[in-house]
Amino acid sequence: MKLNYGKTFLLGLGFFGVSVIWGIYNVFVPLFLANKFGLAPAWIGFFMTLDNIAALLIQPPVGAWSDKLRTPIGRRMPFILIGAPIGAVVFGVIPLAAVLPLFVACTSTLLLSMAFWRTPVVALMPDITPSKFRSQANGIISFMGGVGLIIAFLGGSALYKLNPAFPFWLGAGLVIFSTLLLLIFIKEPKVYADVKGQPGMLESIKMVLYDPDKSALCIFGAIFFWFISYNAIEAFFSLYAFNHLKLAEADGVRLLGQPTLILVIFSLPAGYIGAKIGRRLTISMGLLLIMASTTIMYLLSPAELTTELTKLPVLGVVPVVGVILMVAGVGWALVNINSLPMVVDMTTDTRIGTYIGLYYLFSTLSAVVGPNLNGWIIQLSGLNYNAIMIVSPFLMLVALVLMLGVRRGEAQPAIETVH
């Protein structure tokens, strides 16, 4: 049995839509909050966690619910068909909100709808992919997600200069388009294993906590810490570029497109590396690359970081900081591509949605803690946005230590039957 590349690329369209939405949201909403509504960094950090607080409550139980749901169109697709259109519509309204209460109402509806369909769309990958191909399949899907981020950062940056609403309207249209393609071309399995007697979300958490092996607990802990680092930097990068590097708003956003392009290019190799040398070793290598990159960014001055090295097609001007971010992008690909398949292969096919829900439980917890933590660090350090770059490597180090305790989650050698 071989990996179905065509179907996997089509499946990646769902993650493509998610990535476009959150890419645009994460880089432009902080600018709106600071420059349009005048919020302080600590309040911006709190605001950027509101979506994650809702996702924390919604995504894990929705994942477990989708494991048990049975409908004529499948167990995952109903969530996608409800959540995606609602999210697309309110996303297009966000830049038009002239007062903070309306802005909050739009973003709140967006976060609820996106949380409703994210876990089911991700769970489709292991549903239709045998264990031995899941790292490669996740590489393809992450490639599609990376393309979405490139569109969000590079295309969004150009559109933002024309009109701040244009990137949001682009994201809304792409989500509707990708959802229609999913509905048309992706058919879920028709036969499922019996889920009667399967533990629910709370029981699954208890099993993880009390499992003598501790592999699941260690990887969920590692996920928590590396996502604290990642989400904290992502939430404040546009302001870091504007205030610390002294770049224009749109140029700071464009800068994020450079590591994202590397992430896209390296998504497929990262999956194959994980399958070849093992997922744990691959993830550990990625964590070391990110630690080195963020430490160098902290140590170099803004003048050194913004020194122009070359000019490339699509990417435009590539400064020193762009090269450092590209190296971090390679590291993030190694980590991100292999972590979800590792979590999925710690459980059975009947509990895939539940364990993906747990994956998002810990990653979302980190997304609540990270921006709040860095918001206060920036504020208490006298608005020193460079402070976030010294916190990041320490958090990655904790994740690296936790990965030493992971003993399960590698690809299963036996070829499974796809129903």
C-alpha positions as CSV (number, residue, x, y, z in Angstrom):
1,M,0.0,0.0,0.0
2,K,1.3,3.5,-0.9
3,L,0.5,7.0,0.2
4,N,-2.2,8.6,-1.9
5,Y,-0.5,11.9,-2.7
6,G,-3.5,13.4,-4.6
7,K,-5.9,12.8,-1.8
8,T,-3.4,14.0,0.8
9,F,-2.9,17.3,-1.1
10,L,-6.6,17.8,-1.3
11,L,-6.9,17.1,2.4
12,G,-4.2,19.7,3.0
13,L,-6.7,22.3,1.6
14,G,-8.5,22.2,4.9
15,F,-5.4,23.1,6.8
16,F,-4.6,25.6,4.1
17,G,-7.8,27.5,5.0
18,V,-7.0,27.4,8.7
19,S,-3.5,28.7,8.1
20,V,-4.6,31.6,6.0
21,I,-7.1,32.7,8.6
22,W,-4.7,32.5,11.6
23,G,-1.7,33.8,9.7
24,I,-3.6,37.0,8.8
25,Y,-5.2,37.2,12.2
26,N,-2.0,36.9,14.2
27,V,0.0,39.5,12.3
28,F,-2.6,42.2,11.7
29,V,-4.9,42.0,14.7
30,P,-2.1,43.1,17.1
31,L,-1.5,46.1,14.9
32,F,-5.2,47.0,15.0
33,L,-5.2,46.7,18.8
34,A,-2.1,48.9,19.2
35,N,-2.6,51.5,16.5
36,K,-6.4,51.6,16.1
37,F,-7.6,51.0,19.6
38,G,-4.5,52.0,21.6
39,L,-4.1,48.9,23.8
40,A,-1.0,48.4,25.9
41,P,1.2,45.3,25.3
42,A,-0.1,43.4,28.3
43,W,-3.7,43.9,27.1
44,I,-2.7,42.9,23.6
45,G,-1.2,39.7,25.0
46,F,-4.4,39.0,26.8
47,F,-6.5,39.7,23.8
48,M,-4.4,37.4,21.6
49,T,-5.2,34.5,24.0
50,L,-9.0,34.9,23.9
51,D,-9.2,32.7,20.9
52,N,-7.1,30.1,22.6
53,I,-9.1,30.2,25.8
54,A,-12.2,29.3,23.8
55,A,-10.4,26.7,21.8
56,L,-9.2,25.2,25.0
57,L,-12.8,24.5,26.0
58,I,-14.1,23.5,22.6
59,Q,-11.4,21.6,20.6
60,P,-10.8,18.6,23.0
61,P,-14.4,17.7,23.5
62,V,-15.2,18.2,19.8
63,G,-12.4,15.8,18.9
64,A,-13.8,13.2,21.2
65,W,-17.4,13.9,19.9
66,S,-16.2,13.5,16.3
67,D,-14.8,10.0,17.1
68,K,-18.3,8.9,18.1
69,L,-20.4,10.8,15.6
70,R,-21.9,8.8,12.7
71,T,-23.6,10.7,9.7
72,P,-24.1,10.0,6.0
73,I,-21.3,12.4,5.2
74,G,-18.9,11.1,7.8
75,R,-17.9,11.9,11.4
76,R,-15.6,14.9,10.7
77,M,-17.3,16.7,7.8
78,P,-20.4,18.0,9.7
79,F,-18.1,20.1,11.9
80,I,-16.2,21.5,9.0
81,L,-19.4,22.5,7.1
82,I,-20.8,24.3,10.1
83,G,-17.6,26.0,11.4
84,A,-15.8,27.1,8.3
85,P,-18.5,29.2,6.6
86,I,-19.4,31.1,9.8
87,G,-15.7,31.7,10.5
88,A,-15.1,33.0,7.0
89,V,-18.0,35.5,7.2
90,V,-17.0,37.1,10.5
91,F,-13.4,37.1,9.5
92,G,-14.2,39.4,6.6
93,V,-16.0,41.8,9.0
94,I,-13.2,42.2,11.5
95,P,-11.3,45.0,9.7
96,L,-14.5,47.0,9.3
97,A,-15.2,47.2,13.0
98,A,-14.7,50.8,14.1
99,V,-15.3,50.3,17.8
100,L,-13.7,47.8,20.2
101,P,-16.9,46.1,21.3
102,L,-17.8,45.2,17.7
103,F,-14.2,44.2,17.1
104,V,-14.4,41.8,20.1
105,A,-17.8,40.4,19.0
106,C,-16.4,39.6,15.5
107,T,-13.2,38.0,16.8
108,S,-15.1,36.0,19.5
109,T,-17.4,34.5,16.9
110,L,-14.4,33.7,14.7
111,L,-12.6,31.9,17.5
112,L,-15.6,29.9,18.4
113,S,-16.3,28.8,14.8
114,M,-12.7,28.0,14.1
115,A,-12.3,26.0,17.3
116,F,-15.4,24.0,16.3
117,W,-13.9,22.6,13.0
118,R,-10.1,22.6,13.5
119,T,-9.7,19.2,15.3
120,P,-12.1,17.3,12.9
121,V,-10.2,18.6,9.8
122,V,-6.9,17.6,11.3
123,A,-8.3,14.2,12.3
124,L,-9.1,13.4,8.7
125,M,-5.4,12.8,7.9
126,P,-4.9,9.8,10.2
127,D,-8.4,8.6,9.4
128,I,-7.4,7.9,5.8
129,T,-3.6,7.4,6.2
130,P,-1.8,4.2,7.5
131,S,0.6,4.7,10.4
132,K,3.8,4.3,8.4
133,F,2.9,7.2,6.1
134,R,1.6,9.7,8.6
135,S,4.8,11.7,9.0
136,Q,5.0,12.1,5.2
137,A,1.3,12.9,4.9
138,N,1.6,15.5,7.7
139,G,4.5,17.0,5.8
140,I,2.3,17.4,2.7
141,I,-0.5,18.9,4.8
142,S,1.9,21.2,6.5
143,F,3.2,22.2,3.1
144,M,-0.3,23.3,2.2
145,G,-0.6,25.1,5.5
146,G,2.7,26.8,4.8
147,V,1.5,27.9,1.4
148,G,-1.5,29.4,3.2
149,L,0.9,31.3,5.5
150,I,2.9,32.6,2.6
151,I,-0.2,33.9,1.0
152,A,-1.2,35.5,4.4
153,F,2.2,37.1,5.0
154,L,3.5,38.1,1.6
155,G,0.1,38.5,-0.2
156,G,-1.4,40.0,2.9
157,S,1.4,42.5,3.3
158,A,0.9,43.8,-0.3
159,L,-2.9,43.9,0.1
160,Y,-2.7,45.6,3.5
161,K,-0.8,48.5,1.8
162,L,-3.8,48.9,-0.6
163,N,-6.5,48.5,2.1
164,P,-6.3,46.9,5.6
165,A,-9.5,45.0,4.9
166,F,-8.2,43.2,1.7
167,P,-6.1,40.5,3.5
168,F,-9.1,39.5,5.6
169,W,-11.4,39.3,2.5
170,L,-8.8,37.2,0.8
171,G,-8.7,34.8,3.8
172,A,-12.5,34.5,3.9
173,G,-12.7,33.7,0.2
174,L,-10.0,31.1,0.4
175,V,-11.6,29.3,3.4
176,I,-14.9,29.0,1.5
177,F,-13.1,27.7,-1.6
178,S,-11.0,25.1,0.3
179,T,-14.1,23.9,2.2
180,L,-16.0,23.3,-1.0
181,L,-13.1,21.3,-2.4
182,L,-12.9,19.2,0.7
183,L,-16.6,18.4,0.5
184,I,-16.4,17.4,-3.1
185,F,-13.2,15.4,-3.2
186,I,-12.6,13.9,0.3
187,K,-14.8,10.9,1.2
188,E,-14.5,9.7,4.8
189,P,-14.4,5.9,5.6
190,K,-17.8,4.3,5.7
191,V,-16.9,1.6,8.3
192,Y,-15.6,2.4,11.8
193,A,-14.5,0.3,14.7
194,D,-16.9,0.0,17.6
195,V,-16.5,2.9,20.0
196,K,-18.8,1.5,22.7
197,G,-17.0,1.6,26.0
198,Q,-14.3,3.9,24.8
199,P,-13.1,6.4,27.4
200,G,-14.1,10.0,27.0
201,M,-11.9,13.1,27.2
202,L,-11.6,13.2,31.0
203,E,-10.9,9.5,31.2
204,S,-8.3,9.8,28.5
205,I,-6.5,12.6,30.4
206,K,-6.5,10.4,33.5
207,M,-5.0,7.5,31.4
208,V,-2.2,9.8,30.2
209,L,-1.5,11.1,33.7
210,Y,-1.3,7.6,35.3
211,D,0.3,5.7,32.4
212,P,3.4,4.1,33.9
213,D,5.2,4.6,30.5
214,K,4.9,8.4,30.8
215,S,5.6,8.8,27.0
216,A,2.3,10.5,26.3
217,L,2.6,12.8,29.3
218,C,6.2,13.7,28.3
219,I,5.3,14.6,24.7
220,F,2.2,16.6,25.7
221,G,4.4,18.5,28.2
222,A,7.0,19.1,25.5
223,I,4.3,20.3,23.1
224,F,3.1,22.7,25.8
225,F,6.5,24.3,26.3
226,W,7.6,24.5,22.6
227,F,4.3,26.1,21.7
228,I,4.6,28.6,24.6
229,S,7.8,29.8,22.9
230,Y,6.4,29.7,19.4
231,N,3.0,31.4,20.1
232,A,4.5,34.1,22.3
233,I,6.9,35.1,19.5
234,E,4.3,34.9,16.8
235,A,1.8,37.1,18.8
236,F,4.4,39.9,19.2
237,F,6.6,39.6,16.1
238,S,4.9,42.3,14.1
239,L,5.3,44.7,17.1
240,Y,8.9,43.4,17.7
241,A,9.8,44.2,14.1
242,F,8.1,47.6,14.3
243,N,9.5,48.7,17.7
244,H,12.8,46.9,18.0
245,L,13.9,46.5,14.4
246,K,12.3,49.8,13.4
247,L,10.7,48.3,10.3
248,A,7.5,49.5,8.7
249,E,4.4,47.6,9.6
250,A,4.0,45.8,6.3
251,D,7.7,45.1,6.1
252,G,7.6,43.3,9.5
253,V,4.8,41.1,8.2
254,R,6.6,40.4,5.0
255,L,9.6,39.3,7.0
256,L,7.6,36.4,8.4
257,G,7.0,35.2,4.9
258,Q,10.7,34.3,4.6
259,P,10.8,31.5,7.3
260,T,7.4,30.4,6.2
261,L,8.7,29.8,2.7
262,I,11.5,27.6,4.2
263,L,8.9,25.9,6.3
264,V,6.9,25.1,3.2
265,I,9.9,23.8,1.3
266,F,11.1,21.7,4.2
267,S,7.8,20.3,5.2
268,L,8.1,17.3,2.8
269,P,11.7,16.5,3.7
270,A,10.9,16.8,7.4
271,G,8.3,14.1,7.1
272,Y,10.7,11.8,5.3
273,I,13.5,12.5,7.8
274,G,11.2,11.6,10.7
275,A,10.2,8.4,8.9
276,K,13.9,7.5,8.2
277,I,15.7,8.3,11.5
278,G,12.8,8.4,13.9
279,R,10.4,11.1,15.0
280,R,11.9,11.8,18.5
281,L,15.4,12.4,17.2
282,T,14.0,14.6,14.4
283,I,12.0,16.7,16.8
284,S,15.0,17.1,19.1
285,M,17.2,18.3,16.2
286,G,14.5,20.9,15.4
287,L,14.3,22.2,18.9
288,L,18.1,22.7,19.0
289,L,18.0,24.7,15.7
290,I,15.2,27.0,17.1
291,M,17.1,27.5,20.4
292,A,20.2,28.6,18.5
293,S,18.3,30.9,16.2
294,T,16.4,32.8,18.9
295,T,19.5,33.1,21.0
296,I,21.4,34.7,18.1
297,M,18.5,37.1,17.5
298,Y,18.7,38.2,21.1
299,L,22.4,38.8,21.0
300,L,22.6,40.8,17.7
301,S,21.8,44.5,17.6
302,P,18.9,45.8,15.4
303,A,21.4,47.3,13.0
304,E,23.1,43.9,12.6
305,L,19.8,42.1,12.2
306,T,18.5,44.4,9.6
307,T,21.7,44.5,7.5
308,E,20.6,43.5,4.0
309,L,22.3,40.5,2.5
310,T,20.6,39.9,-0.8
311,K,17.4,40.4,-2.7
312,L,15.5,37.4,-4.0
313,P,12.4,36.9,-6.2
314,V,9.2,36.6,-4.1
315,L,11.0,37.1,-0.8
316,G,12.3,40.6,-1.7
317,V,15.1,41.9,0.5
318,V,16.6,39.3,2.8
319,P,18.3,40.8,5.9
320,V,20.4,38.9,8.5
321,V,17.3,38.4,10.6
322,G,15.6,36.8,7.6
323,V,18.3,34.2,7.3
324,I,18.1,33.4,11.1
325,L,14.4,33.1,10.8
326,M,14.8,30.7,7.9
327,V,17.0,28.4,10.0
328,A,14.4,28.6,12.7
329,G,11.8,27.6,10.0
330,V,13.8,24.5,9.2
331,G,13.8,23.6,12.9
332,W,10.1,24.3,13.3
333,A,9.4,22.0,10.3
334,L,11.3,19.2,12.0
335,V,9.3,19.7,15.2
336,N,5.9,20.4,13.8
337,I,5.7,17.8,11.0
338,N,6.5,14.9,13.3
339,S,4.8,15.7,16.6
340,L,1.2,15.2,15.5
341,P,1.9,11.8,13.9
342,M,3.8,10.8,17.1
343,V,0.8,11.7,19.2
344,V,-1.6,9.8,16.9
345,D,0.5,6.7,17.0
346,M,0.3,6.5,20.8
347,T,-3.3,5.5,20.6
348,T,-5.8,3.4,18.6
349,D,-7.8,4.3,15.4
350,T,-11.0,4.7,17.4
351,R,-9.5,7.4,19.6
352,I,-7.6,9.5,17.0
353,G,-9.9,12.5,17.4
354,T,-9.6,12.3,21.2
355,Y,-5.8,12.3,21.1
356,I,-5.7,15.1,18.6
357,G,-8.0,16.9,21.0
358,L,-5.5,16.4,23.7
359,Y,-2.7,17.6,21.4
360,Y,-4.7,20.8,20.9
361,L,-5.5,21.0,24.6
362,F,-1.8,21.3,25.5
363,S,-0.9,23.4,22.5
364,T,-3.8,25.8,23.2
365,L,-2.9,26.0,26.9
366,S,0.5,27.2,25.8
367,A,-1.1,29.7,23.4
368,V,-3.0,31.1,26.4
369,V,0.1,31.3,28.6
370,G,2.6,32.4,26.0
371,P,1.3,35.8,24.8
372,N,0.3,36.8,28.4
373,L,3.7,35.8,29.7
374,N,5.5,37.8,27.0
375,G,3.1,40.7,27.2
376,W,4.1,41.2,30.9
377,I,7.8,40.5,30.2
378,I,7.7,43.3,27.5
379,Q,5.8,45.7,29.8
380,L,8.0,45.0,32.9
381,S,11.2,45.4,30.9
382,G,10.2,48.9,29.8
383,L,8.7,47.9,26.5
384,N,11.8,46.0,25.4
385,Y,10.5,43.7,22.7
386,N,13.8,42.0,22.3
387,A,13.2,40.3,25.7
388,I,10.9,37.7,24.1
389,M,14.0,36.3,22.2
390,I,15.8,35.3,25.4
391,V,12.8,33.6,27.0
392,S,12.2,31.4,23.9
393,P,15.4,29.2,24.1
394,F,14.9,28.4,27.7
395,L,11.3,27.1,27.0
396,M,12.7,25.0,24.1
397,L,15.3,23.5,26.4
398,V,12.5,22.3,28.8
399,A,10.7,20.8,25.8
400,L,14.0,19.0,24.7
401,V,14.5,17.5,28.2
402,L,10.9,16.3,28.2
403,M,11.4,14.6,24.8
404,L,14.0,12.4,26.5
405,G,11.2,10.6,28.3
406,V,9.2,9.7,25.2
407,R,9.4,6.0,24.3
408,R,6.4,5.5,22.1
409,G,4.9,7.1,19.0
410,E,7.2,6.0,16.2
411,A,5.6,4.8,13.0
412,Q,4.1,1.3,13.3
413,P,5.8,-1.1,11.0
414,A,2.7,-3.2,10.1
415,I,0.7,-2.0,7.1
416,E,-2.8,-1.2,8.3
417,T,-6.0,-1.7,6.4
418,V,-7.9,1.4,5.4
419,H,-11.6,1.1,5.6
